[in-house]
Every structure is written in structure tokens, then in C-alpha cells.
Amino acid sequence: MLITNNLLLELDLFRSFYTEEVQVISEYFSCHKFFEGQVMMRKGEVGTYLGIIISGEVKIIDDEKVISTLTQGDILGEIALIKSSPRTVDVVAASQGEIAIITFDDIEKLYCQECNIGVKLISVLTESAVQRLLGDKHRDTSEYIALLAREHKMAELVDFVNRHKNFFSIHAIAATAATGEVLEQQTGTMVSKIIQAEHLMAGDQGIGSLLLSGNIQAIICLREPLAPIKEQPELEALSRLSDMNQVPLATNISTAEAIVHYLDEYQLKSLPLNTPELVRQ
């Protein structure tokens, strides 16, 4: 059953959205009824969607113990959007009600077709998940520099990394599998994290999820300046998400040079005063 934009407009979750934006978003949601005792999400299953409670009450259960109760406007299953591990709890309906469902594939389609709205929705849906992940003592705390390049810009990226070998040798690097292979073969630079660049989120391997969870220090993404924006929607989404999270993004070599210079200066200032000069270089 399709959801109407009026149902979403009634939720506090969408108070920062314009009516026209909610109208677009509502086309990607479907509305489902649930009944008391129904298992809505099961522990151990891989999440492919999340839900927003429209009405009714839902219990979050772990090992037969109720750990929280969710009601109208609360989000279910949002952790899976940025962390691809199986669900860690059971979600059971405590009453009858309705839930609005959106699949992760449809979130990807939304940001490809309506970039600004898609990024705004992703930010709202993942806010609580990010806070929970930041509090996880077992989470990845590395800060990566993401290196990406369009096919015709790969030679420029290789040349750039070769010119700054010392810099990239002391920073954790994230790149796609293809880019990482080229960099390791032609520059000797080791890639610490493989990312799925063509998807904004895509679980643990999505650059968007790394960005949201605070694992990206900077992004160097060399693009084709004359290519139509409609042919590279993920770059526009990445740009907006970088702005929202205050992460420097370079799309050309000159700006990439500025980022390297900035991070070099920042690192020197943060080192102890008694650090040997050889190490500081």
C-alpha cells in the first residue's frame, strides 16, 4: 500500500522538509499494517530496508528481554543502512499499527534522481544510527583519506600520489578495489579500506557510511569537469554529504594539493614538541 505525503508530514522526523520534498519522498515509501505479536524484524537477518512507525507500539527485544519501546515517528532498522552486519535484535509489535517502509535500493534511487532530497533524507534517517555507532567501543576509529578517480583521471591520481608518497605512506587510504589495485601497483601505496564508490551508502563499504560515521578525514575524487552531472549523480550526492559533515573534498589536483598541505600542517601542529624532526617531516 502506497503511503501518502500527509502521513509523513505529521511526523516530527520530517519537520525540516518542505511539503514538495515530502511529496517526492512519499513515492518511495510503502505503508504496511502490523498486528500485536508480529515479528517485524528478526535478529540475525541481513537488513535491506528500514521503517518509520506511523502508529502503534513496537518492542525491541534482545535475548527475550525488552530493551526499548518505540512509537510514532521512531525509526526501525536504520543501523543496517550504514553497517551491513546482520540485525542484532528482534523487533516485535506490541499493538496493531502501521509502518512506512523504504528499501535501501529505493534510497539509492532517490538520491540518484533527486540528489538534494536524497542526501537530506539519508542524513535524517542515519542521525540516531551514527550516534549509536560512535558509542560502540569496538567500532573502526581509523580516519581514512579516500582516493577516487574517473577512468580518464586515473593517471593524474597516480602521478599525484607518487609526488606525495611520504604523505600517503603515513595515512590510512580508502579506495575502490580497482583504484586500489592501480595505486598499489604503480605507486606502492597500500590501501587500508576498500570502498564501493558507485553507491553512496552500501553498508560498511559505502563511502557515505564511512563519512557519516566519522571515518573519512578528506576525499580526493578527480572527476571529468565537462561530464554532465546527470551522468555522475553519486559525485553530487557525495559533495552535499561532505558539506553537511564538514569534510574537505577535492575534485581537481589543485584542490587536492591544498588538502595535502593542510593535513601536513595540521599533523605537524598536533605532534608533541619533543618529536624528532625526522619524524615530523
N, C-alpha and C positions, 0 to 999 in steps of 0.2 A: 504494500500500500504506500503510495507516494505521500510525502509529508508536505503540509502547506507552510508557506513562509510565516503565517500568523502564529503557528505553534512555536517556531524558533524565536520570533520576535518577543514572545512572552518570557523567554529565558534570560536571566541576567548575563549568561555567558556571551550573548550577542549584543549587549548594550553599546559596545563601541562600533558596531556595524551600521551602515546606512541601510534603509529599507530595501533599496535596489540591490545591495550586496547580499542581503539575506535571501532575496528572491532568487538570485543566481545559485547560492549555496543550497537552498532547499531542493533544487533539482537533482542534487547528488545524494540526498538522504532518502531512505525509505523508513516508514513507520511500522512497527510491529507491536502487537499486543502480547503481554505475558501474564502468567497466572501464578498464584501462590504455590510455592514449592518447585517451580520450574527452574532447572539448571540452565542459566543463560550463557555462562562461560565456564569452561571446565579446566581445572588445574592440569597442566602438562600439555595442553593443546597449543599449537602454534597460532598466534593471533594474526588474523588477516583483516580485521575490522575493529572499530570502536563504536561505542554507543553513548547517547545522551538521554538521560531519563526525562521523559515528558511528564509522566505522572506515575504514582505508585511508590513502593519502597523496595529496596534491594539490599541483601546482606552480603558482605564479603566474608568468606569463610576459609580458614586455613586449619587443616587437621581437625575438622569438626568444631572449631572454635570461632565464634563470630568476632571479627576484629574491627568491623566498622559497619555503619548503616548509611546508605546513600538514598537521596530523594531527588525531587525535581531539580533539573539543571546540572546534576552531578554527571561526571564522565566515567565511563567504564572501559577498561582495556586500552587506555592511551599509552601505557608503558611500551606495549608491543610496537607502537608506531616508530619509536626511536631505539628500541632494543629488541632484537629478533629472537631472544631466548623464549622458551615456552612460558605460558601463563603460570604464575606462581600461586594462585589462589582460585577457589571456586566462587562463582557469582550466582547467588540463588535468590529468586523472587520471594519477598516476604509478604506480598499482596498482589492483587492484579493491577495492571497498569499498562503504560505504553513506553516504548523506547525508540528513539531515532537512530538508525544505523547508517554508517558510511564506511565503505571498504577503503583500504589503503590504496588500491588501484584507482578508485574514483578520486581520492585526494590528489594523486599524481595527475590525473586527467584535468582536474580543476585548475591546478597551478599552471599546467601547460596551456590551457585555454583562457584562463583569467588570472594571470600571474599575481597581480596585486592582491586580489581577494584570496587566492590560494595560500600565499605566504602569510597573510593576516590570519586565516583560519588555522593554519599549522601552528602559528605562534600561540594562539589561544588554547588550542587542544593539547599542546605539549607543555604548557607552563607548569602544571602541577607535576607532570611526569619528570620534568627536568629537575625540579626541586627535590623530588624523591631520589633521583639518581645521584644528585650532588651529595646527598647524605649517606650514600652507600659506601661503606669503608673499603669494599672490595672493587670499586669501580676503577676504570682506567683513568689515571690522573695525568697522563702524558699530554704535552701541548705540541701538536704537530704543525708543520708548515706544509700546506697542501700544494702540490705542484701538478698543474693540469695544462694541457695544450691541445688545440685543434691540430689535425693531421699536418697541415701545411706550416704550422708554427713549432713543430717538434724540434727541428734543427736549431731554432732560436733558443728554445728552452735548454737544449743540450749545451749549447755554447755558453749560455748564461750560467748554468750550474758549473761548468768547467772553470769559468772565470772566478767563481766563488766557492771553490772546493773546500777551503778551510772552514768557511761559514757553514756549509751544508753538512760537513763531517761531524759537527757538534750539535746539530739539531735533529730531532725526530722528524722524518719525512713521511708524508702520506701521499699516495698517488694511485692511479688506476693500475691494474695488472699490466696492461700494455705499456703505459708510460714508465712504470717502474722497471720493466724489463729493459727498455731502451736506456734509461738513466744508469742502471747498474752496469750494462754492457759498455756504454760509451763514456761514462764519467766515473765509474767506480763508486758512485754514491749509493748507499744502502737504503732501501725503502722499508720503513718500520710498519706501515699500515697500508693495507690495500683498500681502496675505496671504490664505490660504484658511482662513477661521476654522472652517468646518464639519468640517474634518479636522484631527486632531492633528498628523500628520506631513506628508504630501502633498508630499514633496520640498522644494525651495528655498522654496516659497510656504507651507509649513505653519508655523504659529506654534510648534508643538512643536519643529521642527527649528531654528528661529531661537533658541529658548530653550536648547536643548541645546548649540548652538554658541557660546553666549555673546553673542548679538546683541540680546538683549532686556534693557533696563535696568529696565523696570517695565511692568505690564499694568493697564490700566483697562478692565474688562469689566462694564458695567452689565447686570445680569440681572433677570429677573422673580422677586422673592423668594418668591412663592406658587406658582410653576410647579413641578410635580413634577420631581424630579431625573431620573427616567427619561426625561423629555422633553428634557433638556439634558445628556446624558452627556459631551459634549465639555468642558463647563464644569467638571465634577467631575474629569475627567482633567487638564485644564489646571491646576486648583488643586493637585492632587497633584504634578504635574510642577514647578510653581512652588516648592512647598515643598522638593522634592528639590534644586532648583538655587538656593535662596535668592534668589528673585526676588520683589519685592513685587507683590502682586495686590490690586486694589481691585474690589469688586463693587457698591459704592454710592458716592454722591457724597461723603459724609463721609470715607470712607477715601481716595478719590481726592484730596481736598483735602490730606490728611495726606501723601500721596506727593509731591504737587507741592511742598508746604512742605519736606519732607525733601530732595528733589533740589535745590531752590533753595539751601538751606543748605549742602548738600554741595558744590555748584558754587562758591559764594562762598568756602568754605574752601580749595578747591583752586586758586583763582586766585592768581597772583603778587601780592605785597603792593603792587607799584607799578602795578597795574592801575587805570586811571582809574575813578573812582566811577560815571561814566555807563555804562561798560561793565559794571560789576559789578552794576548794577541789573537 
